[in-house]
Amino acid sequence: MAHRIAVAGASGRMGRMLIEGILADADFALAGALDAPGSALVGHDAGEFLGHSTGILITDDLQAGLANAEVLIDFTRPEGSLRHLQACAANGVRLVIGTTGFDDAGKAAIAAAGAHTGIVFAPNMSVGVNAVFKLLEVAAAIFNTGFDIEIIEAHHRHKVDAPSGTALKMGEVVAQALGRELDKVAIYGREGVTGERDPSTIGFSTIRGGDIVGDHTVLFAGTGERIEITHRSSSRATYVQGSLRAARFLAGRERGLYDMQDVLGLK
């Protein structure tokens, strides 16, 4: 029986790719399509952009959009995702959250909602990126002395948060492997006379431009050598496939907070 999936942000770039991915996979059925109030596409068929009639109309009515769904996939903005979170928790709809930019209160709200419904929350749904997280654990343990660590990320001009959620997660993974707390060692910008580099710090550099989908590099720079672990996304399709894999994972999991490491069996 097909998994019934609703999509938040149905008129956006990720929303449309998710709809296309769901319609192309016999394991899934599109059960709802949500968009922000005032969207010009409210009332239109969710498959209209593909020339398909799905029978699912884009709606700004949260209850209506979730009425027939088992799982909501959400790549919107933190404020929207938190509204969706409350409705999903109240109605027993499971949730895949790919939204980034949450503050500590938002993350706490997601963790609390895991007591009421099943949630996969990850800063990046790409299978490849999540494999990189595991590689970084190993690399950080090996390069724990004598190496300076820098994280460089690049995204399209429309991305609104920086550093990216993926870059921050990479920093958290490395810091944890080194026995450090990221909020105490992270350096998010350098300007002027900064003095000699503190070897315990983890630096972040952010690039925004054009239509870059997402590039991330963690640099371990030692004396006479440097090691770079890089992931480059050329299409958002990788996020779609990871999200659908997460939706499959949630089948039968009525409660609990998970991430993509759980989905991929990497813990």
Beta strands, then each sheet from edge to edge (+ up, - down):
strand 1: 3-7
strand 2: 28-34
strand 3: 58-59
strand 4: 71-74
strand 5: 94-97
strand 6: 118-121
strand 7: 148-155
strand 8: 186-187
strand 9: 202-208
strand 10: 214-221
strand 11: 226-233
strand 12: 256-258
sheet 1: 3+ 2+ 1+ 4+ 5+ 6+ 12+
sheet 2: 8+ 9+ 7+ 10- 11+
end
